[in-house]
């Protein structure tokens, strides 16, 4: 699958805040896919399998009020993400079958590792595509 989002940040967070989180039914760190702003205001694209980061890309800080576009494509054996039209960063995964995700959190999380932190900003758009889109498409969609 592929998530594509456009958002901005209007304030500093003291805890990580979720833009998008697809996960299994637990409130722990098992199987999940995140687009997340960390407490240091870094934007990250993550895929976790069994609580272990299988793909984790950190894009660094972005200023308050700055609009960003981020995409994360995932499938068994292959993940990639792109931010603001940059070349996609890709990597392999450790899972052989994509987990069954039963929850989708938008703008916040019920994940106990993060607490109930809401995103401090605006989600301008959010799209989901069932297939894992090619890296060049991820880059084009975030330009």
N, C-alpha and C positions, 0 to 999 in steps of 0.2 A: 504494500500500500504506500501511499504518499500523502503527507500533510503539507499544506502550503498556508502560511499565515502572514498577515501584515499587521503590525502593531506599533505603538509608541509607548514610551515610559514617561510618566508624569511625576514620579517621585522615587526616592530611594527606598529600598526594602531592607529590613534587618534580617530577614530569613529568605531562603529561596522562594520564588513565586512561579507558579505554573502558568504557562500560556496554553499548552495542550498536554494532556496526559491520557494515553490509552493504556489500560492495564487489566490484569486479571481481577477476580472478585475480592481479593484480600486488601487489607489496608496497610500491608507491609511493602517491602521493596522487591517482591518477587519478579514477575514478568511485566515490563512496562516500557512504553515509549514516551519520551518527554521532549518538549520544547520548553526550556526553563530559563528564567533569569535568576542567577545566583545572588547571594547576599552581597557579593562584591560587584554586582551589576553586569557580570559577564552573561552573554547569551550562549546557551549550550543546546546541542542536539544529542539525545542519548537513547540508547536501546539497552535494556537490562534483561538478562536471562537468568532465572534462578537467583536474583539478587545481585548478580555480578554484571558490571558494565561490559557489554560486548562491543559497543560503539559509543564513543564519548568525544564530541568535538566542542572545544571552547573557542568562541569567537572574540572574546575580549569585551571591554566596556563600550557602551554607546551613550552619548549625551542625552540628558533629559530633553524630551520634546522631539527627539529624532525619530522619524519613521523608519522602521526596518521591515524587510521582507525576508522570510526564512522558509526553507523547504527541507523536509526530511523524507527520504524514500527508504523503504525497508522491505526485505524479503529474505527468505532462507538463504544464508550464505553471502548476502550483499546488502550493504547500507551506504547511503551517501547523503550529504547535506550541503546546502548552499545558502549564503547570506548576501543579500543586496547585489546579486549578479556576479559574485565571485565564482571562480571555477569550483565545481563541486569537490568536496573532500569525501573520498570513499574509503570503505574498509570492509573486511569480511566479518562474519558473525560466527559465534560459537554454537548457534542452535541449528538443528537440521530441519525443524518444522516451526513455522511461526506460531506462537502461542495463541490461544483463544482469548481475545480481549473482551471483557464483558462490561467494562465501564469506560466512559469517556468524560473526563473532567476538562472544562474549558474555563480559563481564567482563575483557577484555584485547584486545590487538591484535598482529598481526605486521607492522603498518604501519611501515615504516622511518622515517617522520617522527616517530613517537611512541616508537619503541623498544618493547621487550616489557614494557610497563607494565601491571600488573594493577590492577583497581579495588580500592581500599582501603575495603571495606564489604560490604554484603549485598544481593543481588538477591532481593527478596521475590517478585516475579512479573514475568513477561515474556509479552506477547501480541503476535501478529502477525495482522493482517487484510489480506486480499488487496486489497480496495478502499481507496481514499483516503477515509476517513470524513469527514463534514462537520465544520466547525469547532465547532459546538455540541456534537457528540458527543465530540470531543477534550476539550473543557472539562468535560463531564459525567463522562467516564471518569477524569479526574484529580482530581475533587472529593473 
